[in-house]
């Protein structure tokens, strides 16, 4: 019995499994965003283009020996030419550096077999074989892919297929890396390549010339693209969507902005997350300069980089809606003017995202800009700015900030003042006095700074003076500065014992 009929392979790149499959759960809405449907849909590769829905389509090439694989996502209305996918899977020039080389044999499902495909494979020196009846090539990979995509959709806002594809490195890591101590599928593939493998295919133009499109009419799946078409090995460009609309494409209208803002207000009080997102998207269709729509979407996103992009768009939209002359006339008392609040909310979110993504200088500058526009600081940015300045060892700047808000009664600045005094003068004297006052204002802070209590991942939405929620918020922003100050935590612990 031949090797492939026993479903066994002796080494990597001996047998590859090709799969092109239509998702039974994911489809593309009219707005271009991917959605999940719990009830399975009846669709296959040869009927999907006749469906009223645009289905997600998986292209997968899997090494039978190691389980290593590559994949691409497409839709039933924008299918990837099969020859292009084969080149992507087997060429060393593609982005997927973990998998390449011509196999000796490739399983080709009967559902996508055509004379043009089979002849082309033979010209490349690859033996095409239809899997034996009942052979479930790649079924588990599809299940795992769908699970991970479902997980990604729960985190992000921009759910276009092209954007999901940008997460492919994370998908590979999730599906190819095994538990600690076990050999990964990529390592198993690399370590079991025999002499002469991997075999490099010809260049793209010579590669696709091996495949004749004459027999394509027999099946729905396109084999090759238009003549002189460039290789599809790179990421597809995102189709323009609501989140990409340039501000200048729509003439500014106060009436449209108010209509969009009303939808955002409705979204804020809506319980259902998807409904909130849909309302914000509708608001942006009406007015792409509605900053609060971007703010809402950023708040719903759980992906740091996407959240940052959305807050950046919110800040640009808010600034555009206000106009340059507005800044000249009203700098110094923003927030007191209602129309400035979407922009100020955007700056707050942007500053925090910049800090979380390691762009600390930019975060500090954004926070400073907020205080320049609104020195009264109704948003409390001074609290996190003080901690950020101490974290970055910008002690003199922190001293000037603390002096500007000398009469503040919350615990945040007095703890920062105590740490600054310890840094510059050491224990005793003013440092001890400031620390005693800080503990008097909020006794719950030290356990979080000392690691006796863990700062929760989800921060409180509000706090009261002196309560534990206030302590959690301060510790979240200030603990790095305390930990990075030699002797500070020991000083804090001694002070608590003395009292």
Buried (B, 14 or more C-beta within 10 A) or exposed (E): EEBBEEEEBEBBBBBBBBBBBBBBBBBBEEBBBBBBEEEEBEBEBBEBBEBEBBBBBBBBBBBBBBBBBBBBBBBBEEBBBBBBBBBBBBBEBBEBEBBBBBBBBBBBBEBBBBEBBBBBBEBBEBBBBBBEEEBEBBEEBBEEBBEBBEEBBEBBBBBBBBBBBBBBEEBBEBBBEBEEEEEBBBBBBBEBBEEEBBBEBBEBEEBBEBBBBEBBEEBBBBBBBEEEEEBBBEEBEBEEBBBEBEBEEBEBEEEBBEBBBEBBEBBEEBEEEEEBBBBBBBBBBBBBBBBBBBBBBBBBBEBEEBBBBBBBBBBBBBBBBBEEEBBEEBEEEBBEEEBBBBBBBBBBBBBBBBBEBEBBEBBBEBBBBBBEBBBEBEBBBBBBBBBBBBBBEBBEBBBEBBEEBEEBEBBBBBBBBBBBBBBEEEBEEBBBEBBBBBBEBBBBBBBBBBEEBEBEEEEBEEBEEBBBBBBBBBBBBBBBBBBEBEEBBEBBBEBBEEE
